[in-house]
Amino acid sequence: MIPPVAPLAAAAAPVKAGAIHLGPLDLLAAAALVALAGALSVALRLGLLPKLAVAALRTVVQLVLLGQVLTWVFGLDSPVVVLLLMLLMAVAAGHAAVGRSSRAFPGILTGAVATLVVTGLATTFAVTTVIIGVDPWYEPQYVVPLLGMVLGNALTGVSLCLDALLESLDLRRDVVEMELAHGATAWEAARAPLTDAVRRGMIPILNSMTVVGIVSLPGMMTGQILQGADPTQAIAYQIVVMFMLAAASALGSIGVAFVAFRRLFTAGHALRADLIRPRGAAREARRRS
């Protein structure tokens, strides 16, 4: 079991007490960096200024609202409220994962949400209860931010896997149907597209794990060090987090690939390629799911 570490808990060997306080002027100075990027976009005619402005505004609004919600949730100390918040986060992640795919099929939203609910909650609770030893199990200071990291990475893997799989089955339907016509089972015909799709979904987390500590310093570890935690304990937590994210990405990619496989192949080993539609055309189908 990992010893507690700030800000999630007290540091084992304090380095410095607390982080430097940031006020409104500091946030405005940070916003100037985005403004500089927007000015460069205008000067180079990149057309990114509207997207940058909207993204920056959404970042501020969403994080401010999140801060208010978390303050309220932390004060209630209620397992029911924590579970409801976690389920809401998983549903939002499912919507985001489906929205990033260029293709869809009826039932895709339900499948993606179910995959992320199971993957997110199972991975998070395995880490908080077995590895860290959170008591009580619903302590929002632990489970909410860890679930947020899990879902953020898992939805990327799910969306990439789903997009690659549907694209492959749509564009290579003749190859798959030819294999089925020659006696291949649904699993044998779909194995190559499924494998490639899961690998695509795992690329972001594998890249992150490859360069962590060399090229990048993860946000959680950096935040703990800024709060005065012992660097060795911050690193221990970060190792747990990276392994947690790798497991969540793998389970999420495999889970959504299996959901798509079960939906798009019949018990008689036939491909239902007619169910795969461009995302815009499948909007109504997603509402019905």
C-alpha positions as CSV (number, residue, x, y, z in Angstrom):
1,M,0.0,0.0,0.0
2,I,1.4,3.4,-1.0
3,P,1.9,5.9,1.8
4,P,-0.4,8.9,1.6
5,V,1.0,11.9,-0.4
6,A,-0.1,15.5,-0.6
7,P,-2.4,16.8,-2.1
8,L,-4.2,13.6,-1.8
9,A,-2.8,13.1,1.7
10,A,0.0,14.3,3.9
11,A,3.5,13.9,2.5
12,A,5.8,11.2,4.0
13,A,8.7,13.6,4.1
14,P,7.7,17.2,3.6
15,V,9.9,19.3,1.3
16,K,8.1,22.7,1.3
17,A,4.8,23.7,2.7
18,G,2.2,24.4,0.1
19,A,2.2,25.9,-3.4
20,I,2.5,29.5,-4.3
21,H,-1.0,31.1,-4.3
22,L,-2.3,32.2,-7.7
23,G,-4.7,35.1,-8.0
24,P,-6.8,36.6,-10.7
25,L,-3.9,38.6,-12.2
26,D,-1.8,35.5,-12.5
27,L,-4.6,33.8,-14.4
28,L,-4.9,36.8,-16.7
29,A,-1.2,36.5,-17.3
30,A,-1.6,32.9,-18.3
31,A,-4.5,33.9,-20.6
32,A,-2.0,36.2,-22.3
33,L,-0.2,33.1,-23.6
34,V,-3.3,31.9,-25.3
35,A,-3.9,35.4,-26.6
36,L,-0.4,35.3,-28.1
37,A,-1.2,32.0,-29.8
38,G,-4.3,33.6,-31.2
39,A,-2.4,36.7,-32.5
40,L,0.0,34.4,-34.3
41,S,-2.9,32.5,-35.8
42,V,-4.3,35.8,-37.1
43,A,-0.9,36.9,-38.5
44,L,-0.4,33.6,-40.2
45,R,-4.0,33.3,-41.3
46,L,-4.4,29.9,-39.7
47,G,-8.0,30.4,-38.8
48,L,-7.5,29.1,-35.3
49,L,-8.5,32.1,-33.3
50,P,-12.2,31.3,-32.9
51,K,-11.4,27.7,-31.8
52,L,-8.8,28.9,-29.4
53,A,-11.2,31.5,-27.9
54,V,-14.0,29.0,-27.5
55,A,-11.6,26.3,-26.1
56,A,-10.2,28.8,-23.6
57,L,-13.6,30.0,-22.5
58,R,-14.9,26.5,-22.1
59,T,-11.8,25.6,-20.0
60,V,-12.4,28.5,-17.6
61,V,-16.1,27.9,-17.3
62,Q,-15.9,24.2,-16.9
63,L,-13.1,24.2,-14.4
64,V,-14.7,27.0,-12.3
65,L,-18.0,25.0,-12.2
66,L,-16.1,21.9,-11.4
67,G,-14.5,23.6,-8.5
68,Q,-17.9,24.6,-7.1
69,V,-19.3,21.1,-7.6
70,L,-16.3,19.4,-5.9
71,T,-16.4,21.8,-3.0
72,W,-20.1,20.9,-2.5
73,V,-19.4,17.1,-2.9
74,F,-16.5,17.2,-0.5
75,G,-18.6,18.9,2.1
76,L,-21.5,16.4,1.9
77,D,-19.4,13.3,2.5
78,S,-22.1,11.2,0.9
79,P,-21.4,7.9,-0.9
80,V,-24.6,8.2,-3.0
81,V,-23.7,11.7,-4.2
82,V,-20.1,10.5,-5.0
83,L,-21.4,7.5,-7.0
84,L,-23.9,9.7,-8.9
85,L,-21.2,12.2,-9.8
86,M,-18.9,9.3,-11.0
87,L,-21.7,7.9,-13.1
88,L,-22.4,11.3,-14.6
89,M,-18.7,11.6,-15.5
90,A,-18.7,8.2,-17.2
91,V,-21.8,9.1,-19.2
92,A,-20.3,12.3,-20.3
93,A,-17.1,10.4,-21.3
94,G,-19.2,8.0,-23.3
95,H,-20.8,10.9,-25.2
96,A,-17.4,12.4,-25.9
97,A,-16.0,9.1,-27.1
98,V,-18.8,8.5,-29.6
99,G,-18.7,12.1,-30.8
100,R,-15.1,11.8,-31.8
101,S,-15.8,8.8,-34.1
102,S,-16.4,9.5,-37.8
103,R,-18.8,6.5,-38.0
104,A,-21.4,5.0,-35.8
105,F,-24.0,2.2,-35.5
106,P,-27.3,1.8,-33.6
107,G,-26.5,1.2,-30.0
108,I,-23.0,2.7,-30.1
109,L,-23.8,5.3,-27.4
110,T,-25.1,2.7,-24.9
111,G,-22.1,0.4,-25.6
112,A,-19.6,3.2,-25.2
113,V,-21.2,4.4,-21.9
114,A,-21.4,0.9,-20.5
115,T,-17.8,0.2,-21.4
116,L,-16.6,3.4,-19.7
117,V,-18.8,2.9,-16.6
118,V,-17.5,-0.6,-16.1
119,T,-13.9,0.2,-17.0
120,G,-13.7,3.5,-15.2
121,L,-15.3,2.4,-11.9
122,A,-13.5,-1.0,-11.8
123,T,-10.1,0.5,-12.4
124,T,-10.6,3.4,-10.1
125,F,-11.9,1.3,-7.2
126,A,-9.1,-1.3,-7.7
127,V,-6.5,1.4,-7.2
128,T,-8.2,3.3,-4.4
129,T,-9.3,0.3,-2.3
130,V,-6.6,-2.3,-3.0
131,I,-3.4,-0.2,-3.8
132,I,-3.9,3.1,-1.9
133,G,-6.2,1.8,0.7
134,V,-8.7,4.7,0.8
135,D,-10.9,4.7,3.9
136,P,-13.8,5.2,3.5
137,W,-14.0,3.8,-0.1
138,Y,-16.0,6.7,-1.4
139,E,-13.6,9.4,-0.2
140,P,-14.1,12.0,-3.0
141,Q,-10.6,13.5,-2.6
142,Y,-9.3,10.3,-4.1
143,V,-11.9,8.6,-6.2
144,V,-13.2,11.7,-8.2
145,P,-9.8,13.0,-9.5
146,L,-8.5,9.5,-10.2
147,L,-11.7,8.6,-12.1
148,G,-11.4,11.8,-14.1
149,M,-7.9,10.8,-15.2
150,V,-9.1,7.2,-16.0
151,L,-12.0,8.4,-18.0
152,G,-10.0,11.1,-19.8
153,N,-7.5,8.5,-21.1
154,A,-10.0,5.7,-21.6
155,L,-12.3,7.7,-23.7
156,T,-9.4,8.6,-26.0
157,G,-8.6,4.9,-26.4
158,V,-12.2,4.0,-26.9
159,S,-12.8,6.7,-29.6
160,L,-9.6,5.8,-31.5
161,C,-10.4,2.1,-31.3
162,L,-14.0,2.6,-32.4
163,D,-13.1,4.9,-35.2
164,A,-10.4,2.5,-36.6
165,L,-12.6,-0.5,-36.3
166,L,-15.7,1.0,-38.0
167,E,-13.5,2.5,-40.7
168,S,-11.9,-0.9,-41.4
169,L,-15.1,-2.8,-41.4
170,D,-16.8,-0.2,-43.6
171,L,-14.0,0.2,-46.2
172,R,-12.9,-3.4,-46.2
173,R,-16.3,-5.0,-46.0
174,D,-15.6,-6.9,-49.3
175,V,-12.6,-8.6,-47.8
176,V,-14.4,-9.5,-44.6
177,E,-17.4,-10.8,-46.5
178,M,-15.2,-12.8,-48.8
179,E,-13.5,-14.5,-45.8
180,L,-16.9,-15.3,-44.4
181,A,-18.1,-16.7,-47.7
182,H,-15.0,-19.0,-47.7
183,G,-16.0,-20.5,-44.4
184,A,-14.3,-18.2,-41.9
185,T,-16.1,-17.6,-38.6
186,A,-17.1,-14.1,-37.6
187,W,-14.2,-14.0,-35.2
188,E,-11.7,-15.2,-37.7
189,A,-12.8,-12.6,-40.3
190,A,-12.9,-9.8,-37.7
191,R,-9.8,-10.6,-35.8
192,A,-7.4,-8.5,-37.9
193,P,-9.6,-5.3,-37.8
194,L,-10.2,-5.8,-34.1
195,T,-6.5,-6.3,-33.3
196,D,-5.5,-3.2,-35.3
197,A,-8.2,-1.1,-33.7
198,V,-7.2,-2.0,-30.2
199,R,-3.6,-1.2,-31.0
200,R,-4.7,2.1,-32.4
201,G,-6.6,2.8,-29.1
202,M,-3.5,2.0,-27.1
203,I,-1.1,4.3,-29.0
204,P,-1.6,7.5,-26.8
205,I,-1.0,5.8,-23.5
206,L,1.9,3.8,-24.8
207,N,3.5,6.9,-26.1
208,S,3.0,8.6,-22.8
209,M,4.5,5.7,-20.9
210,T,7.5,5.7,-23.2
211,V,8.5,9.3,-22.6
212,V,7.3,9.9,-19.0
213,G,10.0,11.3,-16.8
214,I,12.3,12.0,-19.9
215,V,10.3,14.3,-22.1
216,S,7.1,14.9,-20.0
217,L,6.4,15.5,-16.3
218,P,2.9,14.3,-15.7
219,G,0.4,16.8,-14.2
220,M,-0.4,14.8,-11.1
221,M,3.3,14.4,-10.1
222,T,4.0,18.0,-10.9
223,G,1.0,19.1,-8.8
224,Q,2.1,17.1,-5.8
225,I,5.7,18.4,-6.0
226,L,4.4,22.0,-6.2
227,Q,2.3,21.3,-3.1
228,G,5.5,20.2,-1.2
229,A,5.2,16.4,-1.4
230,D,8.3,14.2,-1.2
231,P,9.4,13.7,-4.9
232,T,10.0,10.0,-4.4
233,Q,6.4,9.5,-3.1
234,A,5.0,11.7,-5.9
235,I,6.8,9.5,-8.4
236,A,5.4,6.4,-6.7
237,Y,1.9,7.8,-7.1
238,Q,2.6,8.6,-10.7
239,I,3.8,5.1,-11.5
240,V,0.5,3.8,-10.0
241,V,-1.4,6.3,-12.1
242,M,0.4,5.4,-15.4
243,F,-0.3,1.7,-14.8
244,M,-3.9,2.5,-14.0
245,L,-4.3,4.5,-17.2
246,A,-2.7,1.8,-19.3
247,A,-5.1,-0.8,-17.8
248,A,-8.1,1.5,-18.4
249,S,-7.1,2.2,-22.0
250,A,-6.6,-1.4,-22.7
251,L,-9.8,-2.6,-21.0
252,G,-11.8,0.3,-22.6
253,S,-10.5,-0.4,-26.1
254,I,-11.0,-4.2,-25.9
255,G,-14.5,-3.7,-24.3
256,V,-15.8,-1.3,-27.0
257,A,-14.3,-3.5,-29.8
258,F,-16.2,-6.5,-28.3
259,V,-19.4,-4.5,-28.1
260,A,-19.0,-3.5,-31.8
261,F,-18.2,-7.0,-32.8
262,R,-21.3,-8.4,-31.1
263,R,-23.5,-5.7,-32.7
264,L,-22.1,-5.9,-36.2
265,F,-21.8,-9.7,-36.7
266,T,-24.7,-12.0,-36.5
267,A,-24.9,-15.5,-34.9
268,G,-24.9,-16.8,-38.4
269,H,-21.4,-15.3,-39.0
270,A,-22.6,-12.5,-41.3
271,L,-21.4,-8.9,-41.3
272,R,-24.0,-6.2,-40.8
273,A,-22.1,-3.5,-42.7
274,D,-25.4,-1.7,-43.4
275,L,-25.5,-0.7,-39.8
276,I,-22.3,1.4,-40.1
277,R,-23.1,4.9,-41.0
278,P,-21.4,8.3,-41.1
279,R,-21.7,10.0,-37.7
280,G,-24.2,12.7,-39.0
281,A,-26.5,10.0,-40.5
282,A,-26.4,8.0,-37.3
283,R,-27.3,10.9,-35.0
284,E,-30.9,9.8,-34.8
285,A,-29.9,6.1,-34.2
286,R,-27.7,7.2,-31.3
287,R,-30.7,9.0,-29.7
288,R,-32.8,5.9,-29.9
289,S,-30.0,3.9,-28.3
